[in-house]
Amino acid sequence: MKPVIVTAATHRELSLLIRALEGGGRLHLQGREGYRGELAGWPAILAVTGIGKVNTAAAVTSLLERFEPELLINTGCAGAYRGSGLAVGDLAMATAELFGDEGVLAPDGWHSLELIGIPALERNGERWFNAFPLTRWALDKASHVADGAGLALRRGPFITVSTASGTAERGDELLRRFGGICENMEGGAAAQVALLYGADCLELRGVSNLVEDRDLSRWDIPLAAERAQAFIMRFIGALCRAE
């Protein structure tokens, strides 16, 4: 079987999966923290990419050059926009990833990369500017697994930003602009590189906070990371049973 690759920005967002990994051991990934073994009976590679788009793109490129995965899963925590219907501890899954920063700030407001006319990615005659779709079969499989377990798993567009939104005003602006349900700092890079290599990609995150005026006392990163990883274990187990 081809391996499933799971990436996250920080060790905390992979720590439960690392502890659950059977066999194998540490994996050299150009100075990054990596592991290989089996999760729920399926070959798995776990990689801590570091924060942000550049770290994620570099790590995912290295992984896809070295391995041909069954699926790339990007995970971690996310901030949910007010009005998304999400709360701290909820699970969310990206139907598409949107770059929230790349574009042009003109006198009449912000415009996407389409205004420039240069796509962020061009492959096999297709062009992508700010939006990158995630893999449909993986989305549907994850939804089926969640339904079977009686778990709520919200699907919708995610927004990747370089500057995390720490005010309600900024969050509301991005919600109006893109219609996304939550934001993060890595998913768009993983989705873009996966498209470049023709790799299937799923992004699933736990909601650690709402995008509002920054108040860390209202955040719960451990809960968000734990629930995302627990679902990934359940999802990989379902893949193995279906094989």
C-alpha positions in Angstrom: 0.0 0.0 0.0 1.1 3.5 -0.7 1.6 5.6 2.5 -0.6 8.3 3.9 1.4 11.4 4.6 0.2 13.6 7.5 1.7 17.1 8.0 1.1 19.8 10.6 2.9 23.0 11.5 3.8 22.0 15.1 4.7 18.9 17.1 1.6 19.3 19.3 -0.6 19.0 16.3 0.9 15.6 15.5 1.9 14.3 19.0 -1.0 11.9 19.4 -0.4 10.4 16.0 3.3 10.1 16.7 2.6 8.2 19.9 0.1 5.9 18.0 2.6 5.1 15.2 3.6 1.4 15.2 7.0 0.1 13.9 9.4 2.3 11.9 10.8 5.3 13.7 12.4 8.6 13.0 12.7 9.8 9.4 15.3 12.3 8.1 13.5 15.2 6.4 16.1 18.0 5.8 16.2 18.9 9.5 12.5 18.6 10.0 10.9 16.3 12.5 9.6 13.2 10.7 8.4 9.7 11.5 7.4 6.6 9.5 5.5 3.5 10.6 1.9 2.3 10.5 -1.3 4.0 11.8 -4.4 1.7 12.1 -2.6 -0.8 9.9 -1.8 1.6 7.1 1.7 2.8 6.2 2.1 6.4 7.4 4.6 9.2 7.3 4.3 12.1 9.8 6.1 15.4 9.3 6.2 18.6 11.3 6.6 21.3 8.7 7.0 24.4 10.7 4.7 27.4 10.6 3.6 29.2 7.5 3.4 28.7 3.7 7.1 28.6 2.9 7.9 25.9 5.5 4.9 23.9 4.4 5.6 24.2 0.7 9.2 23.2 1.2 8.3 20.2 3.4 5.5 18.9 1.2 7.6 19.3 -1.9 10.4 17.2 -0.3 7.9 14.6 0.8 6.2 14.3 -2.6 9.6 14.1 -4.4 10.6 11.2 -2.1 7.3 9.4 -1.7 4.2 8.6 -3.8 1.4 8.8 -1.2 -2.1 7.4 -1.3 -3.2 10.7 0.3 -1.6 13.8 1.8 -3.4 15.0 4.9 -2.7 18.5 6.2 -4.0 19.0 9.8 -3.7 21.2 12.8 -5.7 24.0 14.4 -7.8 26.8 12.8 -9.5 30.0 13.7 -13.2 29.9 12.8 -14.9 33.0 11.4 -17.9 34.5 13.3 -21.0 33.5 11.4 -19.5 30.2 10.2 -21.5 28.2 12.8 -18.3 26.7 14.1 -17.3 26.7 17.8 -14.1 25.9 19.7 -13.4 22.1 19.5 -15.4 21.6 16.3 -13.9 19.8 13.3 -13.7 21.4 9.9 -12.7 20.1 6.5 -11.6 22.2 3.5 -13.5 21.8 0.2 -11.0 24.3 -1.2 -8.1 26.4 0.0 -8.0 30.1 -0.8 -4.9 32.4 -0.5 -6.2 35.4 1.4 -3.1 37.6 1.0 -1.9 37.1 -2.6 -3.4 39.7 -4.8 -3.4 43.5 -5.4 -4.5 46.3 -3.1 -5.8 48.9 -5.5 -7.5 52.3 -4.9 -10.9 50.5 -5.3 -10.0 47.8 -2.9 -8.4 44.3 -2.8 -8.3 42.1 -6.0 -7.2 38.5 -6.4 -4.3 37.3 -8.6 -6.7 37.2 -11.5 -6.3 41.0 -11.8 -2.6 40.5 -12.5 -3.3 37.7 -14.9 -0.6 35.4 -13.7 -1.8 32.2 -12.1 -0.2 30.8 -8.9 -0.2 27.4 -10.6 -0.6 26.2 -14.1 -0.7 22.4 -14.9 -2.0 20.4 -17.8 -3.7 23.4 -19.3 -5.5 24.3 -16.1 -4.8 27.5 -14.2 -5.4 28.3 -10.5 -5.1 31.8 -9.0 -6.1 32.1 -5.4 -8.2 28.9 -5.0 -7.1 25.3 -4.9 -9.6 22.5 -4.7 -9.2 19.5 -2.3 -9.7 15.9 -3.4 -13.4 14.9 -3.7 -13.1 11.2 -2.9 -11.2 12.0 0.3 -13.8 14.6 1.3 -16.6 12.2 0.7 -14.9 9.4 2.6 -14.2 11.6 5.6 -17.8 12.8 5.6 -19.0 9.2 5.5 -16.7 8.2 8.4 -17.9 11.2 10.5 -21.6 10.4 9.8 -21.0 6.7 10.7 -19.5 7.8 14.0 -22.1 10.4 14.8 -19.5 13.2 14.6 -20.1 16.7 13.2 -17.7 17.5 10.5 -18.2 20.9 8.7 -17.2 21.2 5.1 -16.4 24.5 3.4 -13.6 26.8 2.0 -10.6 27.5 4.2 -8.5 30.7 3.9 -4.7 30.6 4.2 -3.1 33.8 5.5 0.4 35.0 6.3 -0.9 37.3 9.1 -3.4 35.6 11.4 -6.5 37.7 11.9 -6.5 39.0 15.5 -9.4 41.3 15.2 -13.1 40.7 14.6 -13.1 43.4 11.9 -10.4 41.6 9.9 -12.1 38.3 10.3 -15.4 39.7 9.1 -13.7 41.3 6.1 -12.2 38.0 5.0 -15.5 36.2 5.6 -17.2 38.7 3.3 -14.5 38.5 0.7 -14.1 34.8 0.4 -17.0 33.1 2.2 -14.6 30.8 4.0 -15.4 29.1 7.3 -12.0 29.3 9.0 -8.4 30.4 8.5 -4.9 28.9 8.9 -1.4 29.6 7.8 -0.4 26.4 5.9 -3.2 24.7 4.1 -3.1 26.7 0.9 0.6 25.8 0.4 0.0 22.1 0.9 -3.0 22.2 -1.5 -1.1 24.0 -4.2 1.9 21.7 -4.0 -0.3 18.7 -4.0 -2.0 19.9 -7.2 1.4 20.6 -8.8 2.4 16.9 -8.2 -1.0 15.4 -8.9 -1.3 14.1 -5.4 -4.6 13.6 -3.6 -5.0 16.0 -0.6 -7.3 16.3 2.4 -7.2 19.1 5.0 -8.9 18.6 8.3 -8.5 20.9 11.3 -9.8 21.4 14.8 -11.2 24.8 15.7 -9.0 26.3 18.4 -10.5 29.8 18.5 -12.9 32.1 16.9 -11.5 34.9 14.7 -12.4 37.9 17.0 -10.5 40.5 19.0 -7.5 38.3 20.1 -8.1 36.8 23.6 -6.0 33.7 24.3 -8.1 32.9 27.4 -10.9 31.8 25.0 -8.7 29.5 23.0 -8.3 25.7 23.4 -5.4 24.5 21.2 -5.0 21.2 23.0 -8.7 20.3 22.4 -8.6 21.3 18.8 -5.4 19.3 18.1 -6.6 16.2 20.0 -10.0 16.1 18.2 -8.4 16.5 14.7 -5.8 13.8 15.3 -8.4 11.4 16.8 -10.5 11.8 13.7 -7.5 11.2 11.4 -6.9 8.0 13.2 -10.5 6.9 12.7 -10.3 8.0 9.0 -7.1 6.0 8.3 -8.6 3.0 10.0 -11.6 3.2 7.7 -9.3 3.4 4.7 -7.6 0.3 5.9 -10.8 -1.7 6.4 -12.0 -0.7 2.9 -8.8 -1.8 1.2 
